[in-house]
Amino acid sequence: MTLLQTAPVPEAAAPPAEAGDALTLGRRIRERRTQLGLTLEQLAQAVERAPSQLSAIENGRREPRLPVLRAIAQALGATVDELLADEAPSERAALEIAVERAQRGSVFASLGIQPIRVSKATSDETLRAVLGLHQEVERLHRERAATPEEARRANTELRAEMRGVGNYYAELEAAAAELLRGVGYAGGPVSQQLIADVAQKLGFDLHYVTDMPHSTRSVIDRRNGRIYLGSDVPTRDARAPILRALASVVCGHEEPRSYGDFLRQRVEANYLAGAVLLPEAAAVSVLADAKQQRRISMEDLRDAFSVSYEMAAHRFTNLATERLELQVHFMKAHESGTLIKAYQNDGVSFPSDALGNLEGSMVCRNWTARTVFAQPDRFNPWYQYTDMAGGGTYWCTSRVEKAKEGMYSVSVGVRFEDVKWFRGRETPHRTQSFCPDERCCRRASSELTRKWEDAAWPEAATPTSLLAALPTGTFPGVDAHEVYAFLESHEH
């Protein structure tokens, strides 16, 4: 997890923590020194340090400890805050910093070439050329990495981590609890006003606009402290979109360097939104009481906190193992049968590809996530037992929900021995699944196969985002040009 650290900086440590900060600090010190007409040796003598040490600080290769930084500021007639400002002291300095930062990055290092020495004699044109070439190499590097295989591996690795911790992240729970304490949450459903208060406390105003970029759910403007949402959001539940946007601030997200980073940030944003809207202590109280009565229900959890069924089901998986000692599985499937999301730590065998990735695989027609689509009653949940290939029986509760891409089922299930804690365990509905044996539900009869195999040419109804290669760019699926133009138009 990448939550922001809020502890104070120790007295002996230097405030800058990253190479980029050290570079900017070094350039500001150098700029101030040259403006005052001081040599490096004179400044070093004033602060009682070796010139080589000051040179390393000015070149951004060494971070001064706080006492040294204070001495430098005093010798230069400046404050520590002035030296630690984020902005480069000049346009030339900003260019030098960008080139230095690029040359110290992993992509440049992988090229195996010597970095150029940035000096006063290096022209602006040379620096811009080096920077432009590096940016193009980095773009190509991201494109090569952004393959379906890379995405599947990232999905598989993150899912294994989630399974290892029971899909429970204590640091995100703590962050959600702190946000709620800050706005005086006293129990029950978390209102939209409380969420607006959370945003305001974090320094953000909410703006509902009619021209949201088509490829985005929300856009956060960190410079001006604004969160942009579509004008139709207030007619729906705006709480989750606002919280997902704020998660980038609360969790300290930076631009993702890989699809794995992007995926982890999405998981953290969704988790934080759920942890705020269904606070841990309150949700556990509801669930523990339901377990004692042997009537755990996703519908009751949904209704207790006025959230969507999918969010209630997600939140249940966060708390089930850590707080209720239950192992569970969750899945979201498109009406075409394609698995969209999945999680399990109860041993259920989800369909997967050769790399172990689940998303995009076809769910057995006999599983609850598929049979629910054939049920005419969409008001009540669908309960079903499924006897699995290789032994073992699982019980599942499922609902169908509508989205712009079509119909989806959201399902939560447990092993047969744990169904005693759930409402709906009395269901008579039962099926058998022999998947991955194709004869279970994927292979048509010999008669139909002979008649149609050479004549049929279907077009998949699965959402194209699951079939296409990963979109390129910092945030997959987002049109950066459209987003930047949008922010520019709303700047003033």
C-alpha positions as CSV (number, residue, x, y, z in Angstrom):
1,M,0.0,0.0,0.0
2,T,1.1,3.5,-0.6
3,L,-0.7,5.6,2.0
4,L,0.6,9.1,2.7
5,Q,2.7,9.3,5.9
6,T,1.5,12.0,8.2
7,A,4.1,11.6,11.0
8,P,6.3,14.7,11.5
9,V,9.8,14.8,9.9
10,P,12.5,13.9,12.5
11,E,14.6,16.9,13.5
12,A,17.9,15.4,12.1
13,A,16.5,14.3,8.8
14,A,16.3,16.3,5.6
15,P,12.8,17.2,4.4
16,P,13.3,16.3,0.7
17,A,12.6,12.6,0.3
18,E,12.9,12.1,-3.5
19,A,15.5,12.6,-6.1
20,G,13.3,15.2,-7.9
21,D,13.1,17.2,-4.6
22,A,16.8,17.1,-4.1
23,L,17.5,18.3,-7.6
24,T,15.1,21.3,-7.2
25,L,16.6,22.1,-3.8
26,G,20.1,22.0,-5.2
27,R,19.3,24.2,-8.1
28,R,17.6,26.8,-5.8
29,I,20.7,26.9,-3.6
30,R,23.0,27.3,-6.6
31,E,20.8,30.0,-8.1
32,R,20.7,31.9,-4.9
33,R,24.5,31.6,-4.4
34,T,25.3,32.9,-7.8
35,Q,22.9,35.8,-7.5
36,L,24.8,36.8,-4.4
37,G,28.1,36.4,-6.2
38,L,29.4,33.8,-3.8
39,T,31.7,31.0,-4.9
40,L,31.1,27.4,-3.8
41,E,34.2,27.6,-1.5
42,Q,32.8,30.8,0.2
43,L,29.5,29.2,0.9
44,A,31.1,26.0,2.2
45,Q,33.3,28.1,4.5
46,A,30.2,30.0,5.8
47,V,28.4,26.8,6.7
48,E,31.6,25.0,7.9
49,R,31.3,22.2,5.3
50,A,33.6,20.9,2.6
51,P,33.1,22.3,-0.9
52,S,32.7,18.8,-2.2
53,Q,29.8,18.3,0.1
54,L,28.1,21.5,-1.0
55,S,28.7,20.6,-4.7
56,A,26.9,17.2,-4.1
57,I,24.0,19.1,-2.5
58,E,23.8,21.6,-5.4
59,N,23.9,18.7,-8.0
60,G,21.0,17.0,-6.2
61,R,23.1,13.9,-5.3
62,R,23.1,14.5,-1.6
63,E,20.3,15.6,0.7
64,P,21.4,18.0,3.5
65,R,20.3,17.3,7.0
66,L,18.1,20.0,8.6
67,P,20.8,21.7,10.6
68,V,23.0,22.0,7.4
69,L,20.0,23.3,5.4
70,R,19.3,25.9,8.1
71,A,22.9,27.1,8.0
72,I,22.8,27.3,4.1
73,A,19.6,29.3,4.2
74,Q,21.0,31.7,6.8
75,A,24.2,32.2,4.8
76,L,22.1,32.9,1.6
77,G,19.8,35.3,3.4
78,A,16.8,33.0,2.7
79,T,14.4,30.8,4.7
80,V,14.3,27.0,4.7
81,D,10.8,27.2,3.2
82,E,12.1,29.3,0.3
83,L,14.8,26.8,-0.5
84,L,12.3,23.9,-0.3
85,A,9.8,25.4,-2.7
86,D,8.6,23.0,-5.4
87,E,9.1,25.3,-8.3
88,A,12.4,25.5,-10.1
89,P,14.1,28.9,-9.8
90,S,14.2,29.5,-13.6
91,E,13.1,28.0,-16.9
92,R,16.7,26.9,-17.6
93,A,16.9,25.2,-14.1
94,A,13.6,23.4,-14.8
95,L,15.0,22.0,-18.0
96,E,18.2,20.9,-16.3
97,I,16.3,19.2,-13.5
98,A,14.1,17.4,-16.0
99,V,17.1,16.0,-17.9
100,E,18.9,15.0,-14.7
101,R,15.8,13.3,-13.4
102,A,15.4,11.4,-16.7
103,Q,19.1,10.3,-16.7
104,R,18.7,8.9,-13.2
105,G,15.6,6.9,-14.0
106,S,15.5,3.1,-14.6
107,V,14.5,3.5,-18.3
108,F,17.6,5.5,-19.1
109,A,19.8,3.2,-17.1
110,S,18.5,0.2,-19.1
111,L,19.8,1.8,-22.3
112,G,23.4,1.2,-21.1
113,I,24.7,4.6,-22.3
114,Q,26.6,7.2,-20.3
115,P,24.6,10.2,-19.2
116,I,25.7,13.6,-20.4
117,R,27.2,16.1,-18.0
118,V,24.8,19.1,-17.6
119,S,26.7,22.3,-17.3
120,K,26.4,26.0,-18.2
121,A,28.0,25.2,-21.5
122,T,25.2,22.8,-22.5
123,S,22.8,24.6,-24.7
124,D,19.0,24.6,-24.2
125,E,18.6,22.9,-27.5
126,T,20.8,20.0,-26.5
127,L,18.9,19.5,-23.2
128,R,15.6,19.6,-25.0
129,A,16.8,17.1,-27.5
130,V,18.0,14.7,-24.8
131,L,14.8,15.1,-22.9
132,G,12.6,14.6,-26.0
133,L,14.5,11.4,-26.9
134,H,14.2,10.1,-23.4
135,Q,10.5,10.7,-23.3
136,E,10.0,8.9,-26.6
137,V,12.1,5.9,-25.3
138,E,10.0,5.9,-22.1
139,R,6.8,6.0,-24.1
140,L,7.9,3.0,-26.3
141,H,9.0,1.2,-23.1
142,R,5.5,1.7,-21.6
143,E,3.9,0.5,-24.9
144,R,5.9,-2.7,-24.9
145,A,5.0,-3.3,-21.3
146,A,1.3,-2.6,-21.9
147,T,0.5,-6.0,-23.4
148,P,-2.4,-8.3,-22.5
149,E,0.2,-10.7,-21.0
150,E,1.6,-8.0,-18.7
151,A,-1.9,-7.0,-17.6
152,R,-2.8,-10.6,-16.9
153,R,0.4,-11.2,-14.9
154,A,-0.3,-8.0,-12.9
155,N,-3.9,-9.1,-12.2
156,T,-2.7,-12.6,-11.1
157,E,0.0,-11.2,-8.7
158,L,-2.4,-8.7,-7.1
159,R,-5.1,-11.3,-6.7
160,A,-2.6,-13.6,-4.9
161,E,-1.7,-10.8,-2.5
162,M,-5.3,-10.1,-1.8
163,R,-6.0,-13.8,-1.1
164,G,-3.0,-13.9,1.2
165,V,-4.3,-11.1,3.4
166,G,-8.0,-12.2,3.3
167,N,-8.7,-9.1,1.1
168,Y,-8.3,-7.0,4.3
169,Y,-6.0,-4.0,4.4
170,A,-5.6,-2.5,7.9
171,E,-3.9,0.7,6.7
172,L,-6.9,1.6,4.4
173,E,-9.3,0.8,7.2
174,A,-7.4,3.2,9.4
175,A,-7.4,5.9,6.7
176,A,-11.1,5.6,6.3
177,A,-11.7,5.7,10.0
178,E,-9.6,8.8,10.3
179,L,-11.5,10.6,7.5
180,L,-14.8,9.8,9.2
181,R,-13.6,11.0,12.6
182,G,-12.5,14.2,11.0
183,V,-16.1,15.0,9.9
184,G,-17.8,13.8,13.1
185,Y,-19.4,10.6,11.8
186,A,-21.7,9.2,14.5
187,G,-23.0,6.0,13.0
188,G,-25.5,4.8,10.4
189,P,-25.4,5.4,6.6
190,V,-22.7,8.0,5.6
191,S,-24.5,10.9,4.1
192,Q,-23.6,12.8,1.0
193,Q,-23.1,15.9,3.2
194,L,-20.5,14.0,5.2
195,I,-18.6,13.0,2.0
196,A,-18.7,16.7,0.9
197,D,-17.3,17.6,4.3
198,V,-14.5,15.0,3.8
199,A,-13.6,16.6,0.4
200,Q,-13.6,20.1,1.9
201,K,-11.4,19.0,4.8
202,L,-8.9,17.6,2.3
203,G,-8.9,20.9,0.5
204,F,-11.2,20.1,-2.5
205,D,-14.4,21.7,-3.9
206,L,-16.9,19.7,-5.8
207,H,-17.8,20.8,-9.4
208,Y,-20.6,19.1,-11.4
209,V,-20.1,19.8,-15.1
210,T,-21.9,18.9,-18.4
211,D,-18.7,18.4,-20.4
212,M,-16.9,15.6,-18.5
213,P,-14.3,13.9,-20.7
214,H,-16.0,10.8,-22.2
215,S,-13.2,8.4,-21.0
216,T,-13.4,9.4,-17.3
217,R,-15.6,8.9,-14.3
218,S,-14.1,11.9,-12.5
219,V,-11.2,14.3,-12.8
220,I,-9.3,15.7,-9.9
221,D,-7.4,19.0,-10.3
222,R,-4.8,19.0,-7.6
223,R,-3.4,22.4,-8.5
224,N,-6.7,24.2,-7.9
225,G,-8.3,21.8,-5.4
226,R,-11.3,20.8,-7.5
227,I,-13.1,17.5,-8.1
228,Y,-15.0,17.4,-11.4
229,L,-18.0,15.0,-11.8
230,G,-20.6,14.6,-14.4
231,S,-23.8,16.7,-13.9
232,D,-25.9,13.5,-13.8
233,V,-24.1,12.2,-10.7
234,P,-26.1,14.2,-8.2
235,T,-29.3,12.4,-9.4
236,R,-27.5,9.1,-8.6
237,D,-25.3,8.4,-5.6
238,A,-22.3,10.8,-5.8
239,R,-20.6,9.4,-2.7
240,A,-18.5,6.6,-4.2
241,P,-17.2,8.6,-7.2
242,I,-16.1,11.4,-4.9
243,L,-14.3,9.0,-2.5
244,R,-12.6,7.2,-5.4
245,A,-11.3,10.5,-6.7
246,L,-10.1,11.5,-3.2
247,A,-8.3,8.2,-2.8
248,S,-5.5,9.4,-5.0
249,V,-4.8,12.1,-2.4
250,V,-5.4,10.0,0.7
251,C,-3.3,7.1,-0.6
252,G,-0.6,9.3,-2.0
253,H,-0.9,8.0,-5.6
254,E,1.5,9.2,-8.2
255,E,1.3,8.6,-11.9
256,P,1.4,4.8,-12.4
257,R,4.6,3.5,-13.9
258,S,3.1,0.2,-15.0
259,Y,-0.2,-1.6,-15.4
260,G,0.4,-3.2,-12.0
261,D,0.6,0.3,-10.4
262,F,-2.6,1.4,-12.2
263,L,-4.4,-1.8,-11.1
264,R,-3.3,-1.4,-7.5
265,Q,-4.4,2.2,-7.4
266,R,-7.9,1.2,-8.7
267,V,-8.1,-1.5,-6.0
268,E,-7.1,0.9,-3.3
269,A,-9.6,3.6,-4.5
270,N,-12.5,1.1,-4.5
271,Y,-11.4,-0.3,-1.1
272,L,-11.2,3.1,0.5
273,A,-14.6,4.1,-0.9
274,G,-16.2,1.0,0.6
275,A,-14.4,1.4,3.9
276,V,-15.8,4.9,4.3
277,L,-19.3,4.1,3.2
278,L,-19.5,0.9,5.2
279,P,-17.3,1.8,8.2
280,E,-15.5,-1.2,9.7
281,A,-16.8,-1.0,13.2
282,A,-20.4,-0.4,12.2
283,A,-20.4,-3.0,9.3
284,V,-18.8,-5.6,11.5
285,S,-21.5,-5.0,14.2
286,V,-24.3,-5.6,11.6
287,L,-22.6,-8.7,10.2
288,A,-21.7,-10.2,13.5
289,D,-25.3,-9.8,14.7
290,A,-26.5,-11.4,11.4
291,K,-24.1,-14.3,11.9
292,Q,-25.3,-14.9,15.4
293,Q,-28.8,-15.1,14.0
294,R,-27.6,-17.2,11.1
295,R,-29.0,-14.7,8.6
296,I,-26.0,-13.0,6.9
297,S,-27.4,-11.3,3.8
298,M,-25.9,-8.9,1.2
299,E,-29.2,-7.2,0.9
300,D,-29.4,-6.4,4.6
301,L,-25.8,-5.0,4.5
302,R,-26.7,-3.0,1.4
303,D,-29.8,-1.5,3.1
304,A,-28.1,-0.8,6.4
305,F,-25.7,1.6,4.8
306,S,-27.6,2.7,1.7
307,V,-25.0,1.5,-0.8
308,S,-25.2,-0.6,-4.0
309,Y,-25.4,-4.3,-3.9
310,E,-22.0,-4.7,-5.5
311,M,-20.4,-2.4,-3.0
312,A,-22.0,-4.3,-0.1
313,A,-20.8,-7.6,-1.6
314,H,-17.2,-6.2,-2.1
315,R,-17.2,-4.9,1.5
316,F,-18.3,-8.2,2.8
317,T,-15.3,-9.9,1.3
318,N,-13.0,-7.3,3.0
319,L,-14.4,-8.2,6.5
320,A,-15.5,-11.8,6.2
321,T,-12.2,-13.5,6.8
322,E,-10.5,-11.0,9.2
323,R,-13.5,-10.2,11.3
324,L,-16.0,-13.1,10.9
325,E,-13.7,-16.0,10.3
326,L,-15.4,-16.9,7.1
327,Q,-13.7,-17.8,3.8
328,V,-15.6,-16.6,0.8
329,H,-15.6,-16.0,-2.9
330,F,-17.0,-13.1,-5.0
331,M,-17.5,-12.8,-8.7
332,K,-19.0,-10.3,-11.2
333,A,-19.9,-11.8,-14.6
334,H,-21.2,-10.2,-17.8
335,E,-24.4,-11.6,-19.3
336,S,-22.3,-13.1,-22.1
337,G,-20.7,-15.4,-19.4
338,T,-17.4,-13.5,-19.2
339,L,-15.8,-13.2,-15.8
340,I,-15.2,-9.4,-15.0
341,K,-14.0,-9.5,-11.4
342,A,-13.3,-12.3,-9.0
343,Y,-11.8,-13.0,-5.6
344,Q,-11.7,-16.2,-3.5
345,N,-9.9,-17.6,-0.5
346,D,-12.4,-20.5,0.0
347,G,-10.8,-22.8,-2.6
348,V,-13.4,-22.4,-5.3
349,S,-11.8,-23.1,-8.7
350,F,-12.5,-20.1,-11.0
351,P,-11.9,-20.4,-14.7
352,S,-8.5,-19.0,-15.7
353,D,-6.0,-18.8,-18.5
354,A,-2.5,-20.4,-18.7
355,L,-1.1,-17.6,-16.6
356,G,-3.7,-18.0,-13.8
357,N,-5.6,-14.8,-14.8
358,L,-9.3,-14.9,-14.2
359,E,-10.7,-11.8,-16.0
360,G,-12.0,-12.6,-19.5
361,S,-12.6,-16.3,-18.8
362,M,-15.9,-17.9,-19.4
363,V,-18.0,-18.9,-16.3
364,C,-19.6,-22.3,-16.3
365,R,-23.3,-22.1,-17.4
366,N,-24.3,-24.1,-14.4
367,W,-22.8,-21.8,-11.8
368,T,-25.0,-19.3,-9.9
369,A,-23.4,-16.4,-11.7
370,R,-24.8,-17.7,-15.0
371,T,-28.1,-19.4,-14.0
372,V,-29.3,-16.2,-12.3
373,F,-29.8,-14.5,-15.7
374,A,-32.6,-17.0,-16.5
375,Q,-34.6,-16.2,-13.4
376,P,-37.7,-14.0,-14.0
377,D,-37.7,-12.7,-10.4
378,R,-35.2,-9.9,-10.3
379,F,-36.5,-8.5,-7.0
380,N,-35.4,-11.3,-4.8
381,P,-31.9,-12.8,-4.6
382,W,-31.1,-16.1,-6.4
383,Y,-29.7,-18.8,-4.1
384,Q,-28.1,-22.0,-5.4
385,Y,-25.9,-24.9,-4.5
386,T,-23.4,-26.2,-7.0
387,D,-21.6,-29.5,-6.9
388,M,-18.1,-28.9,-8.4
389,A,-15.9,-31.2,-10.5
390,G,-13.5,-33.0,-8.3
391,G,-15.8,-32.9,-5.2
392,G,-17.0,-30.1,-3.0
393,T,-20.2,-28.1,-2.9
394,Y,-20.5,-24.4,-2.8
395,W,-23.5,-22.2,-2.0
396,C,-24.0,-18.8,-3.7
397,T,-26.3,-15.8,-3.6
398,S,-26.5,-13.7,-6.7
399,R,-28.2,-10.7,-8.2
400,V,-28.4,-9.1,-11.6
401,E,-27.6,-5.4,-12.1
402,K,-27.7,-3.2,-15.2
403,A,-24.8,-1.1,-16.5
404,K,-24.2,0.7,-19.8
405,E,-22.3,-2.4,-21.1
406,G,-25.3,-4.7,-20.4
407,M,-26.4,-6.9,-17.6
408,Y,-24.1,-8.2,-14.9
409,S,-24.5,-10.7,-12.1
410,V,-22.8,-10.1,-8.7
411,S,-22.4,-13.2,-6.6
412,V,-21.0,-14.1,-3.2
413,G,-20.5,-17.7,-2.1
414,V,-19.1,-20.0,0.6
415,R,-18.3,-23.6,1.1
416,F,-21.1,-26.0,2.1
417,E,-19.9,-26.2,5.7
418,D,-20.2,-22.4,6.1
419,V,-23.7,-21.9,4.6
420,K,-25.3,-22.3,8.0
421,W,-24.6,-18.7,8.7
422,F,-26.5,-17.3,5.7
423,R,-30.0,-16.5,4.8
424,G,-31.1,-18.5,1.8
425,R,-29.5,-21.8,2.8
426,E,-32.8,-23.6,2.6
427,T,-32.9,-23.2,-1.2
428,P,-33.8,-26.3,-3.2
429,H,-31.9,-25.1,-6.3
430,R,-28.9,-27.3,-7.1
431,T,-26.8,-27.9,-10.1
432,Q,-23.6,-29.8,-11.1
433,S,-20.6,-28.4,-12.9
434,F,-17.9,-30.5,-14.6
435,C,-15.9,-27.6,-16.0
436,P,-13.2,-27.3,-17.2
437,D,-14.4,-30.4,-19.0
438,E,-15.8,-28.9,-22.2
439,R,-18.6,-31.5,-22.3
440,C,-20.1,-29.8,-19.2
441,C,-21.5,-26.7,-20.9
442,R,-19.2,-25.5,-23.7
443,R,-19.5,-28.1,-26.4
444,A,-22.6,-28.4,-28.4
445,S,-24.1,-31.8,-29.3
446,S,-22.4,-33.7,-32.2
447,E,-25.5,-33.2,-34.3
448,L,-25.5,-29.4,-33.9
449,T,-21.7,-29.2,-34.3
450,R,-21.8,-31.0,-37.6
451,K,-24.6,-28.8,-38.9
452,W,-23.3,-25.4,-37.9
453,E,-19.5,-25.4,-37.3
454,D,-18.7,-24.3,-40.8
455,A,-21.6,-21.9,-41.2
456,A,-21.7,-19.9,-37.9
457,W,-19.6,-16.7,-37.6
458,P,-20.7,-14.9,-34.3
459,E,-19.6,-11.5,-33.0
460,A,-18.7,-11.5,-29.3
461,A,-21.0,-9.5,-27.0
462,T,-18.3,-9.3,-24.3
463,P,-17.2,-5.7,-23.5
464,T,-14.5,-4.8,-25.9
465,S,-12.2,-3.6,-23.0
466,L,-11.8,-7.2,-22.0
467,L,-10.9,-8.4,-25.5
468,A,-8.7,-5.5,-26.7
469,A,-5.0,-5.1,-25.9
470,L,-4.3,-2.6,-23.1
471,P,-4.8,1.0,-24.1
472,T,-1.5,2.9,-24.1
473,G,-0.8,5.9,-21.9
474,T,-0.3,6.7,-18.2
475,F,-3.9,5.8,-17.2
476,P,-5.1,2.9,-19.4
477,G,-8.4,3.8,-21.2
478,V,-8.2,7.5,-20.5
479,D,-7.8,10.1,-23.3
480,A,-5.1,12.4,-21.8
481,H,-5.6,15.1,-24.5
482,E,-9.3,15.3,-23.7
483,V,-8.6,15.5,-20.0
484,Y,-6.0,18.2,-20.2
485,A,-8.2,20.3,-22.6
486,F,-11.1,19.9,-20.1
487,L,-9.0,21.1,-17.2
488,E,-7.7,24.0,-19.2
489,S,-11.2,25.1,-20.1
490,H,-12.2,25.1,-16.4
491,E,-9.0,26.7,-15.1
492,H,-10.6,30.1,-14.7
